[in-house]
Amino acid sequence: MRDRALLAVLLLTGCASQPTLTAVDTRSENVDHRRLAAAADDGGRGTPATYALAATEGYRMPQLYAGPPPVVGERDSLRELAPTQVCLQVVVDAEGVVERSVLLNDRPECQAGAAAENAVLVQAAQEAVAQWRYSPAAVCTFAEGKVPKDRGDCRDAARVEPVAVSLLYAFTFEIVKGQHIVRQH
């Protein structure tokens, strides 16, 4: 009896360390997105200029507050799709509105977006990000001697100037047996 209890504990411990998968009975596809680190060169895509902060300045990152996920829906009749990553450069203007998005395929993990059979995935990602809205990024100027430890906190800034930014995202599309798979990490 004690061996069975020990075995049950070991099995539960193994299960607890694995990501949980939940199947949802729909014809939807699983789409996850994440921010990518910036590359050294934007390839001439017209990315907003790099800005060096002065000692009295801080930078507030844009915050996504409305971000519907990409939906492929009936445009693609696939019932199975291995995890396929599509990457976009998203340019957000000083009001927090997406100005444009450009396909990125200059990184090994992003090359699937250039394949003709994945055009519908790229289109779905671009349509989704066109609807995204952000609290804008900003350069915060503080009075001399009043610079906070968190220079991204603009509450006590003497001046807050919203700025355009370029953000890089990777979207992973997956369809398993016609079901939407939700990963919980």
C-alpha positions in Angstrom: 0.0 0.0 0.0 2.8 2.4 0.9 4.5 1.7 -2.5 1.3 2.6 -4.3 1.0 5.9 -2.4 4.7 6.7 -3.2 4.1 5.9 -6.9 1.0 8.1 -6.9 3.0 11.0 -5.4 5.8 10.6 -7.9 3.3 10.5 -10.8 1.5 13.7 -9.6 4.9 15.4 -9.1 5.8 14.6 -12.7 2.4 15.9 -14.0 2.7 19.1 -12.0 6.0 20.0 -13.7 4.5 19.7 -17.2 2.6 22.4 -19.1 -1.1 21.9 -18.9 -2.9 21.4 -22.2 -6.6 22.1 -22.5 -8.6 21.1 -25.6 -11.4 23.3 -26.6 -13.9 21.7 -29.0 -14.0 24.3 -31.8 -12.6 24.8 -35.3 -10.4 27.5 -34.0 -6.6 27.5 -34.2 -4.2 28.1 -31.3 -2.4 31.4 -31.6 0.2 32.6 -29.2 2.3 35.7 -29.5 5.4 37.1 -27.8 7.7 40.0 -28.1 11.0 39.5 -29.9 14.3 41.2 -29.0 15.3 43.9 -31.4 17.9 43.1 -34.1 20.8 45.5 -34.7 19.6 46.6 -38.1 16.0 47.1 -39.2 16.8 46.4 -42.9 15.7 49.8 -44.1 12.1 49.3 -43.0 11.6 52.8 -41.7 11.7 52.0 -38.0 11.4 55.0 -35.7 14.9 56.4 -35.0 16.9 55.2 -32.0 17.0 57.8 -29.2 19.7 58.1 -26.5 18.2 59.2 -23.2 19.7 62.1 -21.3 20.5 61.8 -17.5 17.2 63.5 -16.6 15.1 61.5 -19.0 13.3 58.2 -18.7 11.3 56.0 -21.1 7.9 54.5 -20.6 7.2 51.4 -22.6 3.9 51.2 -24.6 1.3 49.1 -22.9 -1.0 47.0 -25.0 -4.6 47.4 -23.7 -6.6 46.1 -26.7 -5.1 43.2 -28.6 -7.5 40.8 -30.3 -5.7 37.6 -31.4 -5.3 36.6 -35.0 -8.1 34.5 -36.4 -7.6 32.4 -39.6 -11.1 30.9 -39.4 -12.6 29.5 -42.6 -10.0 31.1 -44.9 -8.0 28.0 -44.4 -9.6 24.5 -44.4 -6.6 22.8 -42.6 -7.6 20.5 -39.8 -3.9 20.1 -38.7 -1.1 22.5 -38.6 2.2 22.0 -36.8 3.4 25.0 -34.7 4.2 27.6 -37.4 5.7 30.9 -36.4 5.1 34.2 -38.2 6.9 37.4 -37.1 5.9 41.0 -37.6 7.5 44.4 -37.0 4.7 46.6 -35.6 5.1 50.4 -35.8 3.0 52.1 -33.1 2.5 55.9 -33.5 2.7 58.5 -30.7 -1.0 58.1 -30.0 -0.7 54.3 -29.4 -2.3 53.3 -32.8 -0.7 50.8 -35.0 0.6 52.7 -38.1 1.7 49.6 -40.0 3.1 46.1 -39.7 5.8 44.5 -41.8 6.6 40.8 -42.2 9.9 39.8 -40.6 11.7 36.8 -42.1 15.3 37.7 -41.6 15.6 35.5 -38.5 15.7 31.7 -38.6 12.7 31.4 -36.3 10.7 33.8 -38.5 11.3 32.3 -42.0 8.0 30.4 -42.2 6.2 33.7 -42.8 7.8 34.0 -46.2 6.4 30.6 -47.4 3.4 31.1 -49.8 1.3 28.4 -48.0 1.5 30.6 -44.8 0.2 33.8 -46.5 -3.1 33.4 -44.8 -1.4 33.3 -41.4 0.5 36.5 -42.1 -2.7 38.1 -43.3 -4.5 37.1 -40.1 -1.6 38.4 -37.9 -1.5 41.7 -39.8 -5.3 42.1 -39.6 -5.2 41.5 -35.8 -2.4 43.9 -35.0 -4.1 46.6 -37.1 -6.7 46.6 -34.4 -4.3 46.7 -31.4 -4.3 49.8 -29.2 -1.6 50.8 -26.8 -1.0 53.4 -24.1 1.7 55.2 -26.0 5.4 55.0 -25.3 6.8 58.2 -23.9 10.1 60.0 -23.1 9.7 61.5 -19.6 11.8 64.5 -18.7 12.4 65.0 -15.0 13.7 68.1 -13.1 17.4 68.1 -12.2 17.8 66.0 -9.0 14.3 64.6 -9.2 14.9 61.5 -11.4 13.2 58.5 -9.8 14.8 55.1 -9.5 12.3 53.7 -12.0 12.8 56.1 -15.0 9.8 54.4 -16.7 7.4 55.9 -14.1 6.4 59.2 -15.6 4.1 60.4 -12.8 6.4 63.0 -11.4 8.0 64.1 -14.8 8.1 67.7 -15.7 7.3 66.8 -19.3 6.0 63.6 -20.9 6.4 63.4 -24.7 4.6 60.5 -26.4 6.8 58.8 -29.1 6.4 56.3 -31.9 8.0 52.9 -31.4 8.7 49.7 -33.4 7.9 46.4 -31.7 8.7 42.9 -32.9 6.2 40.1 -32.4 6.2 36.4 -33.1 2.9 34.6 -33.6 2.7 30.8 -33.3 -0.3 29.2 -35.1 -1.3 25.6 -34.4 -4.2 23.3 -35.2 -4.5 19.9 -33.7 -7.3 17.6 -34.9 -9.4 20.6 -35.6 -9.2 21.7 -32.0 -7.9 24.8 -30.3 -5.1 23.9 -27.9 -4.6 26.3 -25.0 -1.2 26.1 -23.3 -0.9 27.2 -19.7 2.6 27.7 -18.4 
